[in-house]
Amino acid sequence: MLKKLKFYFLGLFSNFIFNFPSKRLKIIGVTGTDGKTTTATLIYHILNNSGKKVGLISTVGAKIGNKKIDTGFHVTNPDSFSLQRILREMVNKKIEYVVLEVTSHGLDQNRNFGINFDIGVLTNITHEHLDYHKTFENYVAAKAKLFQKSKICIINKKYYKYFKKYINDGQKVILYTSKTLKVDLINAIKNRFVEEYNLQNATAAVLVAKELGISGKKIIKAVKSFPGVEGRMQEVKNKLGIKIIVDFAHTPNALENVLLTLKKQKKTKNKLISVFGCAGERDIQKRPMMGEISSRIADISIFTAEDPRHEDVNNIISQMEKGIKNKKAIYYKIPDRFEAIKFAIKLAKKGDIIVVCGKGHEKSMAFGNTEKPWSDVKAIKRLLND
């Protein structure tokens, strides 16, 4: 209770210091277990390409117009003071719209205090952060705070059952699937994205744009030109004849979606090799779940480190290993992430696909209390050049 009061007063203080900047902005909040960053970035891209003055605050960083701002290591939903400072800067730069990636931690800790959202978006909700929220219901309740503060709620139809009781009678609710839009918009999305989960993310983004009065013609043009997001299905080109992908997937749902998508892309004779870990001092329940998912879908799994913090990497990997049900599954345990990626590249043959999951865009890895510089993309490029 004392901690929550602390967050509340910090939020109130931050708003006073920066003179409640959100009151001068139209804010779109995007939440969900997975897909937040892609959805938020696509909304920003559509609005920006349509001539709107728009800002973005996401896991990857912040943008004021076309100016990039680094929000720090392992930051998704900034603390109240940092958030209000950025919003004030956006107001000063005459920004009209802000797309804000919103997390369950941020909502529970009142980091978004003082913000009334014009539109709230839900991509999905699956197993994650139960180390913090303790129960799935608490996790849902935290996410639901976004929709209690939103004039318009755009919610993935599959997950509406969890949020229905939190929606007020006066709110506009739009439920969506990947087939919700008109044919021309659906075709534009399908021409840009092949992943089912991104078809849904893009649908949510397009619905936001439509609610803000953006024409179908401008939406289609923007979707076509969307460059993607750093660390999301990012391919690292090479001359070995193998496909190497870096993705942020760090939840059971995201890992399964990524692996199933890539499995469809490979030929039967070729192999899908996954390299990933599970974070230390975080939701331990997902560790065996992710071990099971990879051993079931990938041809070869390599378990390694991902932000171990104060935990022993080997213990984390052992917990991942316990989820393996397929006795014929091929997997390796290589605690050093660099060595794990190196092994995967040596193991791969022409036509194979390697996917390195869990870190994505991040530029550091947490060991104890230290953030050590780390980039999956840079590590791969270094190995390819050796």
C-alpha positions as CSV (number, residue, x, y, z in Angstrom):
1,M,0.0,0.0,0.0
2,L,2.8,2.4,0.9
3,K,4.6,1.7,-2.4
4,K,1.4,2.4,-4.3
5,L,0.9,5.7,-2.5
6,K,4.5,6.6,-3.4
7,F,3.8,5.9,-7.1
8,Y,0.6,7.9,-6.9
9,F,2.3,11.0,-5.3
10,L,5.2,10.7,-7.8
11,G,2.6,10.8,-10.6
12,L,0.8,13.8,-9.1
13,F,4.1,15.6,-8.5
14,S,5.3,14.9,-12.1
15,N,2.1,16.3,-13.6
16,F,2.4,19.5,-11.5
17,I,6.0,20.0,-12.4
18,F,5.3,19.7,-16.1
19,N,1.9,21.4,-16.0
20,F,-0.3,18.3,-17.0
21,P,1.0,18.1,-20.6
22,S,-1.3,15.2,-21.6
23,K,-4.3,17.6,-21.4
24,R,-3.0,19.3,-24.5
25,L,-2.4,16.0,-26.4
26,K,-4.5,13.3,-28.0
27,I,-3.1,10.0,-26.6
28,I,-3.5,6.5,-27.9
29,G,-2.5,3.8,-25.4
30,V,-1.5,0.4,-26.6
31,T,-1.2,-2.6,-24.3
32,G,-1.1,-6.4,-24.5
33,T,1.2,-9.3,-23.6
34,D,2.8,-9.3,-27.1
35,G,2.7,-7.0,-30.2
36,K,2.5,-3.7,-28.4
37,T,5.6,-2.2,-30.0
38,T,4.8,-3.2,-33.6
39,T,1.2,-2.0,-33.2
40,A,2.2,1.3,-31.6
41,T,4.9,1.9,-34.2
42,L,2.6,1.2,-37.1
43,I,0.0,3.6,-35.7
44,Y,2.7,6.3,-35.4
45,H,3.9,5.5,-39.0
46,I,0.4,5.8,-40.4
47,L,-0.3,9.1,-38.6
48,N,3.2,10.5,-39.5
49,N,2.9,9.6,-43.1
50,S,-0.6,11.2,-43.2
51,G,0.8,14.5,-42.2
52,K,-0.1,14.5,-38.5
53,K,2.1,15.9,-35.9
54,V,2.7,12.7,-33.8
55,G,5.0,11.4,-31.1
56,L,5.8,7.8,-30.0
57,I,6.9,6.3,-26.7
58,S,7.6,2.6,-27.0
59,T,9.9,-0.2,-25.8
60,V,12.4,0.7,-28.6
61,G,12.5,4.3,-27.6
62,A,10.7,7.6,-28.2
63,K,10.1,9.8,-31.2
64,I,9.1,13.4,-31.4
65,G,8.2,13.8,-35.0
66,N,11.2,12.2,-36.7
67,K,13.6,12.9,-33.8
68,K,14.6,9.8,-31.8
69,I,15.0,9.8,-28.0
70,D,16.7,6.9,-26.1
71,T,14.6,6.0,-23.0
72,G,17.2,3.8,-21.4
73,F,18.0,0.1,-20.9
74,H,15.0,-2.3,-20.4
75,V,12.5,0.5,-20.4
76,T,9.0,0.1,-21.8
77,N,6.6,2.4,-19.9
78,P,8.8,5.2,-18.5
79,D,8.5,6.3,-14.8
80,S,6.1,9.2,-14.2
81,F,8.7,11.9,-14.1
82,S,10.4,10.8,-17.4
83,L,7.1,10.3,-19.1
84,Q,5.7,13.7,-18.2
85,R,9.0,15.3,-19.2
86,I,8.8,13.7,-22.6
87,L,5.1,14.7,-23.0
88,R,6.0,18.3,-22.1
89,E,8.7,18.3,-24.7
90,M,6.1,17.0,-27.2
91,V,3.7,19.8,-26.3
92,N,6.5,22.3,-26.8
93,K,7.2,20.9,-30.2
94,K,3.5,21.3,-31.2
95,I,2.8,17.6,-31.3
96,E,-0.9,16.8,-31.5
97,Y,-1.0,13.0,-31.2
98,V,1.0,10.6,-29.0
99,V,1.1,6.8,-29.3
100,L,2.1,5.4,-25.9
101,E,3.0,1.8,-25.3
102,V,1.5,0.9,-21.9
103,T,2.5,-2.0,-19.6
104,S,0.8,-3.8,-16.8
105,H,3.6,-2.6,-14.4
106,G,3.1,1.0,-15.6
107,L,-0.6,0.8,-15.1
108,D,-0.4,-0.8,-11.7
109,Q,2.2,1.7,-10.5
110,N,0.3,4.7,-11.8
111,R,3.2,5.7,-14.1
112,N,0.5,7.1,-16.5
113,F,-1.2,9.1,-13.7
114,G,-3.1,12.1,-15.1
115,I,-3.5,10.7,-18.6
116,N,-7.0,10.2,-20.1
117,F,-6.6,8.2,-23.3
118,D,-8.6,9.1,-26.4
119,I,-8.1,5.5,-27.6
120,G,-7.0,2.4,-25.8
121,V,-5.9,-0.7,-27.7
122,L,-5.5,-4.4,-26.6
123,T,-3.4,-6.7,-28.8
124,N,-3.8,-9.8,-26.7
125,I,-3.3,-11.2,-23.2
126,T,-1.5,-14.4,-22.3
127,H,0.8,-15.8,-19.6
128,E,3.4,-13.2,-18.4
129,H,4.5,-11.2,-15.4
130,L,2.9,-13.5,-12.8
131,D,6.0,-13.1,-10.7
132,Y,4.7,-9.5,-10.2
133,H,0.9,-9.8,-10.4
134,K,0.7,-13.2,-8.7
135,T,-2.5,-14.2,-10.5
136,F,-3.8,-13.9,-14.1
137,E,-6.8,-12.1,-12.9
138,N,-4.6,-9.4,-11.2
139,Y,-2.7,-9.2,-14.5
140,V,-6.0,-8.6,-16.4
141,A,-7.1,-6.0,-13.8
142,A,-3.9,-4.1,-14.3
143,K,-4.3,-4.0,-18.1
144,A,-7.9,-3.1,-17.7
145,K,-7.0,0.2,-16.1
146,L,-6.1,1.5,-19.6
147,F,-9.7,0.9,-20.8
148,Q,-11.2,2.5,-17.8
149,K,-9.4,5.7,-18.8
150,S,-10.2,5.5,-22.6
151,K,-13.0,7.1,-24.6
152,I,-12.7,4.5,-27.3
153,C,-11.6,0.8,-26.6
154,I,-10.2,-1.2,-29.5
155,I,-9.9,-4.8,-28.2
156,N,-8.9,-8.1,-29.8
157,K,-12.2,-10.0,-29.9
158,K,-10.6,-13.2,-28.6
159,Y,-9.7,-11.6,-25.3
160,Y,-12.7,-9.3,-24.7
161,K,-14.2,-11.9,-22.3
162,Y,-11.5,-10.9,-19.8
163,F,-12.2,-7.2,-20.0
164,K,-16.0,-6.9,-20.5
165,K,-16.7,-6.3,-16.8
166,Y,-14.3,-3.4,-16.7
167,I,-15.9,-1.5,-19.6
168,N,-18.3,1.3,-18.7
169,D,-21.7,1.7,-20.5
170,G,-20.7,5.1,-22.1
171,Q,-17.6,3.9,-23.8
172,K,-17.3,3.0,-27.5
173,V,-15.9,-0.5,-27.9
174,I,-14.6,-1.9,-31.2
175,L,-13.8,-5.6,-31.3
176,Y,-11.6,-6.9,-34.0
177,T,-10.1,-10.0,-35.7
178,S,-7.7,-10.2,-38.6
179,K,-10.8,-10.2,-40.9
180,T,-12.6,-7.2,-39.5
181,L,-11.6,-4.6,-42.1
182,K,-12.8,-4.1,-45.7
183,V,-11.1,-6.2,-48.4
184,D,-8.8,-3.5,-49.7
185,L,-7.4,-2.8,-46.2
186,I,-7.1,-6.5,-45.4
187,N,-5.2,-7.1,-48.7
188,A,-2.8,-4.2,-47.9
189,I,-2.0,-5.7,-44.6
190,K,-1.6,-9.2,-46.0
191,N,0.8,-7.8,-48.7
192,R,3.0,-6.4,-45.9
193,F,2.7,-9.0,-43.1
194,V,2.8,-12.8,-43.4
195,E,2.5,-13.6,-39.7
196,E,-1.0,-14.1,-38.4
197,Y,-0.2,-12.3,-35.1
198,N,0.9,-9.3,-37.1
199,L,-2.2,-9.4,-39.3
200,Q,-4.1,-8.8,-36.0
201,N,-1.6,-6.1,-34.8
202,A,-1.9,-4.3,-38.1
203,T,-5.7,-4.5,-38.0
204,A,-5.7,-2.8,-34.6
205,A,-3.4,-0.1,-35.9
206,V,-5.6,0.5,-38.9
207,L,-8.8,0.7,-36.8
208,V,-7.1,3.5,-34.7
209,A,-6.2,5.4,-37.9
210,K,-9.8,5.1,-39.2
211,E,-11.2,6.4,-35.8
212,L,-8.8,9.4,-36.2
213,G,-10.2,10.2,-39.7
214,I,-7.3,8.9,-41.8
215,S,-8.5,7.9,-45.3
216,G,-8.2,4.3,-46.5
217,K,-5.9,5.5,-49.4
218,K,-3.4,7.1,-46.9
219,I,-3.6,4.0,-44.6
220,I,-2.9,1.6,-47.5
221,K,0.1,3.7,-48.6
222,A,1.5,3.9,-45.1
223,V,1.1,0.2,-44.4
224,K,2.9,-0.6,-47.6
225,S,5.9,1.6,-46.7
226,F,6.1,0.4,-43.0
227,P,9.8,-0.5,-42.4
228,G,9.1,-2.7,-39.5
229,V,10.5,-2.5,-35.9
230,E,14.1,-3.1,-34.8
231,G,14.4,-6.6,-33.2
232,R,11.0,-7.8,-34.5
233,M,11.5,-10.6,-37.1
234,Q,14.6,-8.7,-38.1
235,E,16.7,-10.6,-40.6
236,V,20.5,-10.5,-40.5
237,K,21.7,-11.0,-44.0
238,N,24.6,-13.3,-44.7
239,K,26.4,-15.2,-47.4
240,L,26.0,-18.7,-45.8
241,G,22.7,-19.5,-47.4
242,I,20.9,-19.6,-44.1
243,K,18.2,-17.3,-42.8
244,I,19.1,-15.7,-39.4
245,I,16.3,-13.9,-37.5
246,V,16.4,-11.8,-34.4
247,D,13.1,-11.4,-32.5
248,F,12.1,-10.0,-29.1
249,A,9.8,-13.0,-28.4
250,H,10.2,-13.6,-24.6
251,T,6.8,-15.0,-23.7
252,P,5.3,-18.5,-24.4
253,N,2.8,-17.0,-26.8
254,A,5.3,-14.9,-28.7
255,L,7.8,-17.7,-29.0
256,E,5.2,-20.1,-30.3
257,N,3.9,-17.6,-32.8
258,V,7.4,-16.9,-34.1
259,L,8.4,-20.5,-34.3
260,L,5.2,-21.6,-36.1
261,T,5.6,-18.7,-38.6
262,L,9.2,-19.6,-39.4
263,K,8.5,-23.4,-39.6
264,K,6.0,-22.6,-42.4
265,Q,8.8,-20.8,-44.3
266,K,11.4,-23.6,-44.4
267,K,11.4,-26.6,-46.6
268,T,10.8,-30.0,-45.1
269,K,14.5,-31.1,-45.5
270,N,15.8,-28.0,-43.7
271,K,15.9,-27.3,-40.0
272,L,14.6,-24.6,-37.7
273,I,17.1,-23.8,-34.9
274,S,15.9,-21.7,-32.0
275,V,18.3,-19.9,-29.5
276,F,16.7,-18.4,-26.4
277,G,16.7,-18.1,-22.7
278,C,14.4,-17.0,-19.8
279,A,15.0,-13.9,-17.7
280,G,16.2,-14.3,-14.1
281,E,14.1,-13.0,-11.2
282,R,11.0,-13.0,-13.4
283,D,8.0,-15.2,-14.1
284,I,9.5,-18.7,-13.4
285,Q,6.3,-20.5,-14.5
286,K,6.9,-19.7,-18.1
287,R,10.3,-21.4,-18.2
288,P,9.2,-25.0,-18.7
289,M,6.4,-23.8,-21.0
290,M,8.9,-22.1,-23.3
291,G,11.2,-25.2,-23.2
292,E,8.2,-27.3,-24.2
293,I,7.2,-25.0,-27.0
294,S,10.6,-24.9,-28.6
295,S,11.3,-28.6,-28.3
296,R,7.9,-29.3,-30.0
297,I,8.1,-26.8,-32.9
298,A,11.8,-26.2,-33.6
299,D,14.0,-29.0,-35.0
300,I,16.9,-28.0,-32.7
301,S,16.7,-25.9,-29.5
302,I,19.6,-24.1,-27.8
303,F,18.9,-22.9,-24.3
304,T,21.1,-20.0,-23.1
305,A,21.2,-16.8,-21.0
306,E,18.8,-13.9,-21.1
307,D,19.2,-11.3,-18.4
308,P,20.0,-13.8,-15.6
309,R,20.4,-11.0,-13.0
310,H,21.2,-12.7,-9.7
311,E,20.1,-16.2,-10.7
312,D,22.4,-19.0,-11.8
313,V,21.9,-19.4,-15.6
314,N,22.3,-23.1,-15.3
315,N,19.4,-23.3,-12.9
316,I,17.2,-21.3,-15.2
317,I,18.1,-23.6,-18.1
318,S,17.3,-26.7,-16.0
319,Q,13.8,-25.3,-15.3
320,M,13.4,-24.7,-19.1
321,E,14.5,-28.3,-19.7
322,K,11.9,-29.7,-17.4
323,G,9.2,-28.7,-19.9
324,I,10.4,-31.0,-22.6
325,K,7.9,-33.8,-23.3
326,N,9.3,-35.0,-26.6
327,K,11.9,-37.6,-25.7
328,K,13.4,-37.4,-29.2
329,A,13.8,-33.6,-29.0
330,I,17.2,-32.3,-30.0
331,Y,18.4,-29.6,-27.6
332,Y,21.6,-28.1,-26.2
333,K,22.4,-26.2,-23.1
334,I,25.0,-23.4,-23.7
335,P,24.8,-20.7,-20.9
336,D,27.0,-18.2,-22.7
337,R,24.8,-16.4,-25.2
338,F,27.6,-15.6,-27.6
339,E,28.8,-19.2,-27.7
340,A,25.2,-20.4,-28.1
341,I,24.7,-18.2,-31.2
342,K,28.1,-19.3,-32.5
343,F,27.2,-22.9,-32.1
344,A,23.9,-22.4,-33.9
345,I,25.6,-20.8,-36.9
346,K,28.2,-23.6,-37.1
347,L,25.4,-26.2,-36.8
348,A,23.2,-24.6,-39.6
349,K,23.4,-25.8,-43.2
350,K,22.3,-24.1,-46.3
351,G,18.5,-23.5,-46.3
352,D,18.2,-23.7,-42.5
353,I,16.6,-21.0,-40.3
354,I,18.1,-19.7,-37.1
355,V,16.0,-17.6,-34.8
356,V,17.5,-15.8,-31.8
357,C,14.8,-14.8,-29.4
358,G,14.3,-12.8,-26.2
359,K,16.5,-9.7,-26.6
360,G,15.4,-8.2,-29.9
361,H,16.3,-4.5,-30.0
362,E,17.9,-4.4,-26.5
363,K,21.4,-3.1,-26.1
364,S,22.3,-4.7,-22.8
365,M,22.1,-7.8,-20.7
366,A,21.6,-7.9,-17.0
367,F,24.1,-9.8,-14.8
368,G,23.7,-9.1,-11.1
369,N,23.2,-5.4,-10.7
370,T,25.1,-4.7,-13.9
371,E,23.8,-3.9,-17.4
372,K,26.5,-5.2,-19.7
373,P,26.5,-4.0,-23.3
374,W,24.9,-6.7,-25.5
375,S,23.2,-6.8,-28.9
376,D,22.1,-10.0,-30.6
377,V,22.4,-8.4,-34.1
378,K,26.0,-7.2,-33.4
379,A,27.0,-10.6,-32.0
380,I,25.7,-12.3,-35.1
381,K,27.4,-9.9,-37.4
382,R,30.7,-10.3,-35.5
383,L,30.4,-14.1,-35.8
384,L,29.6,-13.8,-39.5
385,N,32.7,-11.7,-40.1
386,D,35.1,-13.9,-38.1
